[in-house]
Amino acid sequence: MKVDRRWWPWLVGATGVAVFSVLVAVLVRAGGETAVAALSVLISATAGVLGWSRHRARPVAPASQAELDQAAEALAAMVRRQWTEEEAARGLLDPHPLAVRWRSDQTETGDHLRLVGRAVSGRSDDVPGFAAAFRALPRHRLILLGEPGAGKTTLAVLLVRELLRDAPPGEPVPVLLDLAPWNPRKESLGDWMARRIHEDYPALRNYETYGRDAARKLVSEGRVLPVLDGFDELPAELRPRALAAVNRAVAVHEPLVLASRTAEYRAAVEAGDVVTAAAAVVALPVKAEDVVAYLQSVVAPRRAAAWRPVTEEITRNPDGPLARALSLPLNVWLARTVYSAPDSDPAELLRHSDAESVRRHLLDSLVPAVFAGEPAPADPSGTHVRRTAANRWRADDAELSLGFLARHLQRQGTDDIAWWELHRALPPNPVGPLSGPVAGAAVGLGAGCMAGDYFHWALPPLSRLLCFLVVTLATAVASATVLWLAFVGRGAGRADRHGRGPLAEVARRTGIWCAVLLPLAPAVGAVIEYWARTAASTGIHYEVGVAAHTWLRAALWWLAAMSALTVGVLGCALVRRRMPPRPGRRWGRRVPLGKIAAFTVLFWVGAETASQLCFLSTRQETGRPLLDLALLDPGADLRFANQRAVFRAALFLLIAGIMAFLGLGGSTDRPSRLSFRAPVSSLLRPLPACVGGGLASGVALVVVLGLAVAPWAAGVPLWARLAASGLMGAFFGVLFGLGLAVLRWARLPTDLEQETPQSTLRGEHVVANAVLVFAMVPPLLKWAVTAWWDLATSPHLWLQAFGAWLQTLEANLAVGLAAGLLALSNSAYFRYREAGLRLSRISRLPRRPLAFLEDARLLHVLRQVGPVYQFVHADFRERIATVDSRSGGGAELETAPS
């Protein structure tokens, strides 16, 4: 067997080791004191790079036969549970399926009968017989055709359940997959199936039990029976190519069930070819007597009198508009659902003159029928879940929300309502209801990081902490307000939804700016004067000069810095308005470089503001007028303050860069639930690669940063800076690598539970909190190590530099929290929460959209497929997409914060 051993990771590793060796050789020449530090950096970097290379180049061991047997059993159990629950939720067997007859369509859309083996026919109310007929086919290939709403998906679900009920040993596991997202130009059917099964059935990702890549192995060995629904939802130009890809796949994997609308499938067959050796059946219209018998079975006895005019009309006129409309199973289900309430009158159906108007009436009546007219308190007894769900939402609000979702799916070209993709329904907004405060917090934390280091020179611990909080919170609140007010959306320049013109809007925003920032400025000024006078009285290592009215000068300087930030944000917003809008990026990528750069700049703005306030307040010439700010040594003082601020921003960039490289700011391709019940031994498998990757990234980044910011680390020689930077990068890299290993271990499934929207949301909530904690732990540990061994006073210059950088608790807490907020803002959970706030602001969805989606599922308007929702039928989705939106509404208003 050919071993898949990749050579390129070893090439990357060898190159990295060579570069590190050259740099260390240069450092060792600087003096004997640096030899130990240089050697430790080389050993750490080499271990990290080679560990990463070994992990990336290691061939993947295939799953054994015993593991595959276990994986097939686990997959069958998950599929059985999934569709048993969905079958009950949809009421497919309540009390029995509708009798839809299926006749052979072999001559029109099937292959030669001699290849197929026999013609197939059956009834939906006799699923065991249908399953027996399918098993009797030599090749086990079946095409289900029918008109929209004919019951193709229902039969597919029932067939999957029946095939799993008494499956003989070794029979392939039927797995129902929605074919609409598949692109045959980019992915073969086998690869796509393996990927979908890997994503939708998380237990198979437990490589300790089922081996690596179990889903792909099951597909490649024919252990999966693909039941593919929605062939007609593929783009018309892709259907012939898709049929060819299906034929290539079944030539290897044998069994197949494919469901499609009749016209679309026949057109694809005429343009291409039939599915080889596949039997084809087509759904016939439901007979009038079968509809009457079904309605008489499902309608409660007390409602029989209300339904009698309908059943009598169908019996009397089996070719009339009502009978023709109810010959489609979808319309029968709609009628049963719409007129299930005690006060509803099904005789309304007799007023329509044609079948199409009956269909439209039923589709339009579904949402008002299942949702309450007015919200009511939840049922305290909890005995009727559907009634409780219906009472939580107004029918007209639910209709608008569902229409918005349907149009969103049309724009995205998908059937899946995924909570982690809802943010794509809105234009990007860098200062959204959560993004704006987070960006403002980055400025505030930059100021707090810098101020904490200055306050350490003179203030006692409690006073230092209180002053740190005042500077951080005041700057964060002010910066968030500035970002919110100064960011001008694309719709600015015309009257907003409240009728305000541009001048009135400018006046309003200026008033808010003054009302928020002017009260905060004196608080910041008072803290700065307290620090300066304490520093002057205690004596520090440089000449101190504190003038009268320092608090007022500091307040004015702080306001000037916030004004400069306002102008900068306004300028960026105006430039952005001239650029063409770009669609939002798909979730799942790592933190974008542009976002890291933006947060680094914001952190530097805060650090620069605090550095100049703290340092320059102690370097004033006394006896000058209030507005005559004269410094003892203006050039050197400004340069020193700027150097310290830039270097703190570089340290923030180091931490953010390591987290981005490791992917701690993002996640897998789609969210998953977390389980911390996996064996601890499973943590050891990803540990070397994660720690090695963190170590390599940390050392590589500090080499770059150490050289790039060489002029900005005042008073530290180059060799000491590189040695201290290497130690800091290795320290942070190892700790962040450990955090990544824990997250990967927690994603390892330990049971056969199916992923649901709720479980994945809870999992991503935990991930978001964990990333925030992981970002703060390494800086706090660095502070603890520095304080315990008093590294800031070490006789070794490189250790002294390592201890002096981010020496205080406040500085480490600030930089760690800022990096954590950066990673958090790129998480699926953060984007979901912000999308909920933005969508509720424009009356499109509630603040917590998932609660509404789950209630819609309970009311049979949506269905659940793994971690996503889908509309109960494509016809309903297309119909509700035409619902008119509220006036003022297709896109979020960015122009007027309110």
N, C-alpha and C positions, 0 to 999 in steps of 0.2 A: 504493500500500500504506500502511496506517495505521501510523504510527510510535508505538511504545510509549514515550512520554517522560513520566516521572513528574514532577510539579511539587512534591510535598511536600518532597523533600530540599532544594530551593532555598529553600523557606520556612523550614525548620529552620536552614539555613546563614545566611540573612539575619538571623534572630532572634539567632543566636549572635554574629554580627559586631556587631550593634547593642549587645548586652549588654557585650561586650568593650570596645567603643569608649567606652561610658559609664564603665566602671571605669577605663580608662586615662586618660580626661579628668580623673577625680577624682584619680588619682595624680600627674599632671603638675602639678596645682595645689599639690602638697605641696612643690615646689621644683625648681630646675633640674637638680639631681643625678639626679633620677629620670626625666628626659625620655627619655634614651636607653634605659633599661631598659623604660619604659612603651611606647615605640615598638616595641622588639623584641618585646615580648609581643604587641602588637596585630598586627604583621606575621606572627608565627608562628601565632597563633590563627586569623587570617583565612586564611592559606594552608592550614592544616589543615582548617578547616571547609569552605572552598570546594572543596578537593580531594576531600573526602569527598562533598560534595553532587554534584559533577560525576560521580563514579563511580556513586553510587546512582541518579542521574537519567538516565544515559546509556542509550539504547535498545540492546537486544541485537541485534546483527547476525545474521540467520539464516545457516545453513550454505548454501554454494553447491551447485549440482548435482554438480560434480566432488567436492566434499568429502563429499557424501552417498553418492556411488558408492564412495568409499574407505571410508566408515564402514560401509556394507553389506558390503563385502568383509571388513573387519576383524571385524565381528560374526559373519559366517559362519565365519571361521577360528576364532574363540574358541568358538563353539557346537560346531563339529566337534571341536575338541580336547577340550572339556569332556566331551562324551558319548561320545567314543571311549575316553577314560580310564575313565569311569564304567562303560561297557559291559564293558570288560575287568575292572574291579574286581568287578562283579557276576557275571561269567561268563555273560552272556546268550547268547554265541555259542560256549560251551564244551561240547560241540563244535558244537552247532547248537541253535536255539530249539525249544522244545516245540511240537508241532503243535496250536495252539488254533484252532478253526474259528470264524469270525465270519459270522453270517448277517444279512441285512437286517432291520431292525426299523422299516421305514418306516411301516407302518400304525399302529403303537403310539405311537411317539415322534418320527417324522420329519415333514417337511412334505409337501405334495402332490408326487407323482412328476413331474408336468409342470414344477414349479418346480425340483426337484432335478436333473432331467435323466436320471438312471438310478439303479437300485438298486445297492448296493455289497455285496460279500461278499469273503471272503478267508481266508487262513491266516497264522498268525504265523510259520510256517517258510518262508513265501514273501513276504518283505517287499517285494522289488522289484515283485511283482505287485500287492501292496496299494498301494504308492506310485503305480503306473501307474493303478490304478482311482481313486485320489484325484485325480490330475492330470486325469483325464478328466471330472471333475465341472465343470460350467460355472462354478459359484460357489466351488468349492473349500472346501466346508464339510462337516465330518464330526463326528458324535457317536459316541463309543466308550462302550458300556455293558456292564456285567457285574456279577456278584456279587463280594463281597469276595474278593480273591485270585485273580480270574479272569485277570489278566495285562494289565490296561488300561494301567498305567504302563509295563510292559515293551514293549508294542506302541507306545506313544507315543515312547519312547526310540528304538526301532528305526526307527520311521517318520521321526523327525527326522534320524537318521543317513543313511537312504536318500535322503531328499529333498535332503540336502546333497551326496550323493555325485556326482551328475551333474546338478546344477541348471543349467537353461538360463539365459542372460543375462536379467537383469531379474526373475527369479522372487523372490518375497518370501522372506526368510530365516526358517526355522522356529526359534522360540525356545520352549523348554519352560519353563513357569512354574507354580508351585504356587499354586492359586487360593485356598487356605484363608485367607491373611491379608487378602484383599481385603474391604473394606466398601463395598458399592455405595451406601450412604446418604451416604457422605462423599466418594467419589471416583469419577469416571467410569472405565470400563474402559480407555479410551485413556490417561488421565493416570496410572492405576495401572501400566499396562504400561510407559509411558515411564519412570516412576520406578524400577521394578524393573530394567529393562534398564540404566538409568544406574548403579544401585547394583551390579548383579551383573557387569557387563562394564566394568571400569574404564578400558580403553583409550579408550572413547568420550568420556571426560572430557578427553582431550587436544584442547582447542579450537584449538591451533595447527595441528593436522593435519586435524581433522574439523569444525571450526567449532563455534560455541556451540550447546548444546542439541541435539547430534546425535541422541541417543536419541529425544527428543520429535519431531524432524523425521522420523526414519525411521518412527515409528509413524503420524504424521499423514498421511504420503504413501503409506501402504500398502506399505511396503518390509519389513514384518515379518509373518510368519505366526504368530499366537499359537497355541501348543499348550498348552491350559489343563487341568491335571490337578487333581483333588480338588474338583470342584464339590460333591460330596456332603458335604464337610467344612465347607461354609458353614453357618451356623445356619439351621434350617428356615424361620424366618420371613423370612430374607433371600433364599432361593432364587428365588421368583417375581420379586422385584425385580431380582435378578441376571440372570435370563433376559431381562427387559425391557431392562436395560442392555446386555447382549450384543447384542440385536437392534439397538439404537441404534448400537452400535459397528460391527457388520458392515455396516450400511447405508452406512457411509462407507469402511470398510477392507476389506470383502469377505471374505478367506479366514479360516478358523477351524477348529481341531480342539479338541473339548471332551470330556473323559473324566469319567465319573461312575458311581457305583453305580446299578443299574437302578431300584430301588424309589424312591430319593430323587429321581432325575430325573423319573420318571413322575409322582410326586406334585407336583413343581414345575410340570410341564407342565399337569396338571389344574387347578392353581390359577392358572396364567398362560397362557403360550402357548409354542409350539414355537419353535426357532431357525429363522428364515426361510430357506427354500431349502437346508436342511441334510439330508444323508443321515445315516441312523442305522444302526449295526450293533451287535449284541449278541453277547457271547461265549457259546459253547455249552460245556457240560461236555466235558472232554477224553475221548475214547473210550478204552476199556480197552486196545485193541490199540496205540493211540498211546502210552499210558503205558508199556506193556511194551516197545515198540520204543525209546522214549527211555531208559528205565532200562538196557536192554541196551547202549545206545550209550555212556552216560556212566559206567557202572560199570567199573572196571578189571577185566581178565580174572581176576586173582587173587582178586577179590571176587565173581565171578559165582556161585560156589556158595553164598555167604552170602545172596545176594539171590534165589536160585532159589525158595525157598518163597513169597516175596512175589509174584514174577511169575506163578508157577503159580496162586496164589490169585486173582489178578486175572483171569487167563485163564479159570480154571474158574468163577468166580462174578463176572461183570462187573456185576451189580447188587448185590453184597454191600457191607457197610460199608466194607471197605478200598478197593474199586474206586471207591465213591462219594466217599470222602474224597480219594483221589488224582485225582479228576476235576478238582480245582482246581489250577491251576499252582503256587500258593503252597505247597500241601501237598506237591506233588512236589518243589519246591525244598527245603523243610524236611526231607523224608525223605532226600534226597540229601545234605544238609549234616550232619544229625544222625548218620547212619550211614556217614560217610565214613572214620571211624577204623578201623584194622585189627582192633581187638578189639571193635568194636560188632556187635550182632546185630540186623539189620533184621527178623528173624522175630518180634520183640517186637510188631510192628504187628498180627500176627494175633490177639493176645490181647484186642483191644478189640471190643466187641459192636456199636458204632454209629460212624457217621462223625464225629459231634461229639466223641466221646471220643478218636478218633484225632487230630483236629485239636488238641485241648487237649494231648494228650501230646506232639505234635511241637512246639508252641509252648513248652511248659514245658521241653523237652529241648534247645532250641537253645543257650542260654547254657552249660549244663554240657558240651555237646558241643564247643563251639568254644573255650572257655577251659579251661586246664589245671586239674587238681585242686589242685596245689600249685605255687607259683611256682618257676621254675627259672632258672638263669643264661641270659643271652642266647646265642643261637647264634653262636659266634665266627666261623664261616665266612660268616655273613650270606647263605647261599644260600636259606634258607627264611624269608622275612619273616613269613609268617603263623604259623609255628611259634614264632618268636621273640616275636611279639606275644602269642600265647596263653600262653606260659610266664611272662609278666610279672605275671599277675594270677590270684588264686584265683577259682574259678568262683562260689562263694557271695558273695564280695565284689563281683564284677562284677554279679551278679544284683541285689544290693541297690542298687548304684549306678545301674544302668539303671532299676530300679523307681522310685528317687527322681527321676531325670530325667523319666520318663514322667509322674509325678504333677505335677512342676513344669510341664511343658508343658500339662497339663490345666488347671492353675490360671491359666496365662498365656493360654490360648486360642490356642495357636500350634503349628505342627509343627516349628519351627526350634529347634535347640539352638545358641544363639549364646553363645560364651564370654564376650562382654562383657555378657550379661544374666544370668549365673549368680548374681550378687550379689542379684538379686531373689528368689531362692529362700529367702532368709534375712531375718529381721527386721533393721532397721537397728541397728547397734551403734556408737555414737560412740567407744567405747574398745576396738575390735576389736584383733586381734593386730598390725595395722599402723597403724590409726588412732590407737590409744592412744599408742604411741611418737612418732608424728608430732605429735600434740597436745602431748605433753610436751616435744618438741623446740622447739615454738613458745615455750613458757615459758622454756626454757633459752636460746634465742637472743635473746629479749627481754632477759633478764638480761645476756647477753654483749654485746649492742649497747650497753646503758647502761654497763656496767662498762668496756668498751673506751674509751668517750669519757672517763670519769673517769681511767682509768689513764694516758691520754695526757698528763695534766697533770704527772706526776712520774716515771713508770717508763720505763726504756730499752726499746727495741723488743722484744728477746728476752724480758725479764721480763714486759713487757706481754702478749705473746702467750701465754706459759705461764700467767699468771694468768687471762687471758681464757678459756683452755681449761678450767681448773679450775672457774671459776664457771659456765661454760656447760654443761659435761658434768655436773657435780654437780646443778645445778638441773634439767637435762633428765631425768636418771635419776630424781631424786626426784619430779618432776612426773608423769612417766609412771607411776611406781609409785602415786602418789596417785590419779591418774585411774583406774587399773586396780582399785584396792582400794575407792575410795569410790563408784564408779558401781554403783548397786544396780539389778539388772535386774528385769523384771516378775515373775519367779518367786521373788523373795526373800521370806523369811518362812516358808518350809516347808523340810523336810529336803531336802538336795541329793542328787545321785546317789551320793555317798559315805556317806550316812546322817547327815551332820552337821546338828544343829539350829541355830536362829538364834543362840543364845548362843555355841555353839562356833565358829560361823562368824565372829562378831564378834571373838572372842578370837584366832582364827587370823589374820584380816586385821590386827588391831592388832599382833600379833607380827611379821608381815612388814613392816609400816610401820616399826616400831622397828628391825628388823634392817637395813633398807636405809638409812633416813634418818639414824640416829644416827651411823654411821661417816662419813657425808659431811659432816655439819655442822662438825666440827673443821677439815676441809680448807678449807672456805669461810671459816671464821673466821680461819684462819692467813693466807690470801691477803689478806683485808680488813685485818688488822693490819699486814701487810707493806706494803701500799699506804699506809695511814694514816701509819705512821712514816716511810716514804720521803718522803711529801708534806711532813711536818713538818720533816724535815731539809733538804730541798732548797729549801723556801720557795715558796709559791704566792701567788696574788693575793688571798687572803682570810685572816682570822685562823684559825689551826689549833689545835685542842685534842685531844690523844690521851690517853685515860685508860689506867690499868693494866688488864690482863685484857681488852683490846679484842677479842681473838680469841674469848674465851668469850662476851662480849656479842653479838658478830656471829653466832656459832653459834646462840645462843638466839634471836636475832631472826630468823635464817633459818628455824629450826624453827617459830617462831611463824607466819611467812608461809606455810610449807607446811601448817601446821595449819589456817590460815584457808582455804587452797585446798581442803583436804580437806572442811571444813565446807561450802564453797560448792558443790563438786561433788556432795556427798551431798544437799544441798538441791535442786539442779537435778534429780538423779536421782529423788528422791521426787516432785517435781512432775511429771516426765515419766511416772512410773508411773500417775498419776491421769488422764493424758490418753489418749484413745483412740488405739490404734496406727494409724499411717498407712502405706500401702504405699510401698515404696521408689520413688524417682523413676527414670524411665527415663534411661539413660545418654545423653549427647549434649547435655544442657543446659549452659549456662555455670555457673561457680561460683555456687552459691546465695548470696544476700545474707546469709542466716542463718549460713552457714558462714564467710563473711568476717568477720561481726560476732563470732562465737565466737573465731576465731583472733586477731582484733584485741584482744579482751579478754584472751586468754591471753598474747599478746605484752606487753600493758600490765602484767599481773600480774608477769611476769618483770622488765620494766624498772623497775617501781615497787619491787620487792624490792631489786634491785641498786642503784638510785638512793639509796634510804634507807640501805642498808648502806654504800655507798662515801662518800656525802657526810656522813652523820651521824656516821660513825666519826671524822671529822676535826673535828667541831664539839662535842666533849664537854667538860664541865667536869671538870677533873682533881681528884683527891683525894676522890672520892665512893666510897661502898661499891659493891660489884659490881652489886647490883640497883637501885641508885639512879642511873638514867640521866638526867642533867641536861644540857641543851644550852645553848650560848652564847646563842642567840636562837631558842627553840623554834618560834614561829609562822613566822618568816621562813625558818628552815632547812627545816621540813617543806614549806612552800609551794614553795620553790625545787626541792627534790628531786622533788616531785610534778609541777611544771611540766615539768621535763626528761623525765620518764617519759611523760607524756601526749603531749608533742610527738613523741617517738620512735614512739609508737604511731600517731600521725597520719601520720607519714612511711611507716610500714609499710602503713597503710590506703591511702595514695596509690598505692603500687606495686601492691598487690593489686587496687585498683580499676581501674587502667589495664589490667592483665592480664585482669581479668574482662570489661571492656568490649570488649576486642579478641578475647575468646574463647580466650586462650592457656591457660586452665584447663580447657577442654573440647576438643571436636573436632567433626567432621562428624556427620551423622545415624548413621552406622555406621563402624567403623574401616576403614582402608584401608592398603595397604602403601605404603612410601615408596620413591621412586626419585630419586637425586640425579644422574641422567644426562640430565635435560632440558637443552635449550640455555640458556645463560646469558641469552640475549635474552628468554627466557620469564619471567625474573625481573622484567623491567622493567614488564610489564603490570600485575601486582598491586601494584607498589611504591608508586605515588602514593596509591592508596586506603588501603593499610595504614599508610603513614607519616602521611598526613593524618588518618586516624582516631585513631592514637596521639597525634598532636600535639593534636588537638582535645580528646580525652578528658583528656589530661594537664593542659592549661591550664584546662579547665572544672573538673576536680576540685580543683586547687590553689586556684582562686578560692573554691570552697566551703569547703575546709579552712582556707584562710588567714583567712577570716572567722569560721569556727566555733571555731577554736582561738586566736582573737586574745588572750584573756587568758593563754594558756598558753605563749607563746614569750617567756620572760623577757628584758627588756632590749632588745627589737627593736621599733622603731616600726612602726605598721601599714603605712605606704607601703613601707618596706624589706622587711617580711615578705611583702607581696603581690608585689613585684617579684622577690624571691628565690624565692618559691614558683612564680611563673610560669616563671622560668628552669628551675627543677628539674622542673616538670611537662612543659615542652617538651623538656627533655633526655631524661627517661625515656620520654616518649611517642614520640619519634622512634626511639629505640633499640628499644623493644618493637615498634613498627610494623615495623622492619626484620626483627626476628625472626619476626613473623607472616608477612611476605612470603616469607621463606626456607622456612617450613613449607608455605605454599601452593604454592610452586614445587616443593618436594620431593614433594608429592602428585600432581604432574602425571605421568601414566603415559607411559612411553616405549616400551613393547612391548605385545604381545598376550597376555601372561601372564594367566591367570585368577587372581583372588583366591582364596586358600585360607585356612582358619583359621590355619594356621601363618604365612603371609605377613602377614596382618593383625595377628596378635599381635606379630610382629617389628616391624612398622611402628609399632604403638602403643608398644612398648618404646622405640623410638628417639624417638618423640614425647615420651614421659614424660621421658626423659633430656634431650632438647633443651629442653623447657620449664624443667626444673630449671636448666640452664646459662643459658638466656636470662634467667631471673629474677636470676641473680647477676651477669651481665656488666654491665648498666647501673650498678648501685651501685659495682662495682669500677672501672669507667671513670670514674665521678664522683670516686672517691677519687684515681685517677691524675691527673685534670685538676686537682683541688684541690691535690695535692702538687706537681705540676710547676710550676704558676703561683703557688703559695703564696697561694691566694685567701683563706685565713683571715686574712691580714694585709693585705688589699687596703685602699687608702684609701677605696674606695667602700663604703658601709655595706651596700648590698644584695648586692654580691659577697662581702663579708666574711661576711654571714649565710649565703649559699649555700655558702661553703666551710666554715663552722663546723658546719653541720648535717651529721651523719654524717661527721665529719672523718677518723676513723681507719680503717685497713684492717679492723680487727676489727669495727667498727660496721657498715660497709658490707657486709662478708661476712655478718654475722649477719642483717641485715634482708633481704638478697637471698635467702639460703638459706631463711629463714622464708617469704617469699613464694613461692619455688619449691616448698617442701613443701606449701603450701596448694594450689597449682595441681596438683601431682603427686597429691595425695590425691583429686582429682576426676577423674583420668584413668581410662580403661577398663583400662589395664594394672594400675594400683594396685588397683582394685576386683576384678579377676580374681584377682590374687595373694592378696588378703585373703580373698576367697570361698573359694579353694582351701584356705587354712589353716583357716578356720572349718568348712568341710564335712568336711575330713579329721579334725578334732577330734571330730566327732560321727559318724564312720565312714560318711559319705555318698558322698564322692568322694575320690580321692587328692589330694595337695597340688598336683599339677600336672594338673588335670583334662583338659587338651587332649591330653596323652600317652595317657590312657586312651581318650578319644573317638576318636583316630586309630587306636589298636589295635582298638577295636570296629569301626571301618570296615573295616580290613583283614580282620577276621574275618566280614564280611558281616552284622553285627548292625545297624550304622548305614550310612547312605549320605551322601555329601558333595554338597551343592548350593551351589557358590560358597563363601563364607566360613562357612557354617553346616553343621551335621549334621542329619540326620533319621533316625528309626527306619526300618528297611528296609521295614516295612509297618505300616499302622494297626492291624491285628489284633494283631500282636506287641506294639505299644506299649500297646494297651488291656489285653492279657493280663498283661504284665509290670508294669503299674501296680498290679496287685492283690497284688504280692509284699509280704508282711508286713515291716514295718521292725523293726529291733532294739528290744529293750525299752528304754525311756527315751528314745526317740527322735524324735518328729516335728519338733521344733524345737530350735534350739540353746539350750543352757543358759547363761543370762546371770548366774546367781546366784553361781556359785562359780568364780572364776578359779583355775585349777590348771595 
